[in-house]
Amino acid sequence: MPGPGDRERGSPEEKGLSNLGLAYQKAAPYIAASTSLVAAVGVFTGVGIWLDRKFATTPWLTLLGVVIGMTGGFISFFRTVLAKR
């Protein structure tokens, strides 16, 4: 008969994970999804700025880069978040 101090086999404590570690483990996919959203917007905005300077089309290619980055980033974000439900 297990006593009050006995731990379950395979419990988080037995695996060396604290409550904080478990929280980070559960949040990791969402953190990665939000990071990829920010990265997509940043990269495509940067490319748009660079192209605007190269072709003197300010601000049109920057705006196009922002829209493409946001669209791709949100698609990736929602695919990740909805897959984890």
PyMOL commands that set and color helices and strands:
alter all, ss='L'
color gray80, all
select helices_A, chain A and resi 19-55+60-83
alter helices_A, ss='H'
color red, helices_A
deselect
rebuild
show_as cartoon
